[in-house]
């Protein structure tokens, strides 16, 4: 007996299969499940029922096999329920992340960026992110049009976040204005340039949910940043 005939006898015909001696395709074939690559508990129960209906009365299904199959059904049911529970927990955690993010509104955060606004008391603070040790680190503060206002030499620094503070005056000692300002950093060591990044303080205006389901912070002059990009909260 062919595979198609065997499956048809179990009540599980395959689309396009032919019945021996009839020269045609099986009628009333359900094609709604075509393309599926998994099986659920209902599928297992269907197979088990077909097995019992078509068992040889002189050689019935062994009790041990039946118990093993029922154990498999029970395990499958437990896994399905666990997946449902884990999905619910994941959704709750996502909601918790949004609630946590809402607590950032009105605060200032330290993130990677090149646009900075001065403090209400004047001046500006930030940091430099160094992936390696550097023998010379410098911070350049400019107007949006590129005019240099102040260059701060930080000298040799170890890898990590190096803080700096600017009093709001130019290299000539004049007030630099209200900003916003553009911050650039350079770093080097004995073997060449170090890929440093500027870190600036920015106020959190709003919180929104991204396309990936994760909350992000809206920062003036910087844009949307994920919570994972926050170095410090002020």
N, C-alpha and C positions, 0 to 999 in steps of 0.2 A: 504494500500500500504506500502511495506517495505521501510526501510531507503535507501537501495541500489537502489531500483526502483525509489524512489523520486529523489535522486541525479542524477540518469541516465537520467531521464526526463528533468532535468535542464541542461543536457549536461556535467555533472561532474561525470563520472562513476568511480567506485573504482576497483582496480585490484583484480581479483578473484571473483567479484560479479556476481551473476547469474540473468538472466532475467526470471521472473516468466513465467512458462509455456513452456520455451524453454530448460531447463535442461542443459544449458551450460554457459560458461563465456561470458562476453561482449567482442565483437570484437573491434579491433583498439583502445585498451586502451593505453593511453600515460603514460608510467611509468617513464618519465624523471624527474618528480617532486617528486618522492617518497623520503621520508626521510626529507622533508622540515618541519621546525617548525615555519616558519613565513610567512606572507602574505604581498605583496606589492600593490601599487596602481593598477597595471594591474590585479591582482587577484580580487580586489574589483570591478573593472569595469566589469570583466567577470561575476561575480556573479550578478551584477546589470542588465547586459544585459540579462542573463538567466532568471532573475526574471521578467523582462518586457515581454520577449518572451512567458513566460508560465503563465502570470497572467490570472485570471478569468475575461473574458470580462464583466460579470455581477457584479463583485466586484473588480474593478481595484485598483492598489496600491494607497494608500492615498497620497495626495499632501504633507501633513505635513511630512510623512515618507520619501518621495522622497527628500525634502529639507534637512531633517536631514542627510540622507545618502550622499547627495552632500557635506554637510558641513564636514562630516567625510572624504570624499575623499580629500577635500581641506586641511584639517588639516594634513592628511597623507603626501600629497605632500609637505607641508611646513616643516614638520619634516624631510623628506628625504633630502630636500635642506639644511636645517640647519645642518644635520649630515655631509653632503658633505663639507659645509663651515667650520665646526669645525675640520674636518679631515685636510683640507688645512691649517688652522691656526696652528694645532698641528705640521704639517710637517715644517712650517715656523719657529716655535719656536725651533724645533729640530735643524734646520740649524743655527738659532741664537745662540744656545748653543755651537755648534761647533766653530762658529766664535769667541765667547767669550773665549772658551778654547784655541784657537790659540794664544790669547794674553798672555797666561802663558809661552809660549816657551821662554827660555832664562832667565826666572825669577826663584827665589827660593821660595819654599813653605814649610810650616810647616805641617807635616803630622805624623801620627802614624807610627813608624818604629824603628828598632834596629840597622840599619847600617847608619853611618854618616861619611861625609867627612869634613876635616878641612877647614877653611876659607883661602883665599889667603893670608891674613895677619897673619895666624896662629891661633891656638886655635879652639874652637868649642862652639857652642851655641845650646840650645834646650829647652825643657820644659817637665814638667811632668803633665799628665792628671789625676786628682784626682776626683773620683766620690763622695767621702765623705771627711770630715775633717780628718786630720791625725796629730798625735802628733810627729811623726818622719818620715822624708822623706830623702832618700839617692839615689844618682846617681852614678853608677859604670861604668867607661869607661875602656874597655879592648881591647887587640889586637884580631884579628880574631881567633887566636888559644886559646883564653880564658885567657891569661895572663893579670892580673889586672894592669892598669896603674895609675888610679887615682880614689879615692872615694870622692864624694862631699856630705857633710852633709848639708841638707837644713832645718833641724829642724822641728818644728810644722808649718803646712800649712793648709789653708782653702781649701775647694773643689774648683775645677776649674783647670785652666792651670797655673802652677808655672814655671816661667822662671829660667834658670840657665846658667852660662857661665864658660867655662874652658879655661885656658890660654895655654894649650898644653904641660904642663909639668907633669911628673909623681909625685907620692907621695914623691919621693926622690929629686925632683927638676930638674931631667934630661929631655931633650927634648923627647917627646913621638914619634916623627916621623911624616910621611906624611899620615898615615892612609891607608885605611879606618879603622874606629873604631867601636866597638860594644858597644852599650849603653843599660844598664839595670837599672831598678828603683825598689826600694822597699819602701813600706809605711806601717805604722801600727798606730793603735790607742789603746785605753784602752780595746777594745773588741777583738782585733786580727789584722790580716793583712787587708790592704785596697788594692783593686784591681786597682793598678795604672798602667799606660801605658806610655812608652817613646814617646816623640814627637821630631822629628829631622828635620833639614832643609835640603832640597835636591833640586838640580837644575832640571828644567823641560827640558827634551831633545826633546821629540816629543809628539804629540797628536794623538789619534786614536779613531775611533768609535767602541764601544763595540757591542756585539751581541744583547743587549737590545736597541740599537739605541742611547745610551747616550755616550758622549765623555769621555775619560779617559786620564790621564797624565802618561807618562813613566818617572819614576824616577830611576836614577842609584842606584843600591844596594837595592832598595825597590820593583820595579816592577810597574805594572799598578795600578793606584788608581783613583777612580771617583772624580769628582769635589767636591762632597759633603763631601769628606774626608779631604779637605783642611781647616786647622785652620786659617792660616794667609799667606799672600803673601809678600815676601820681595823684 
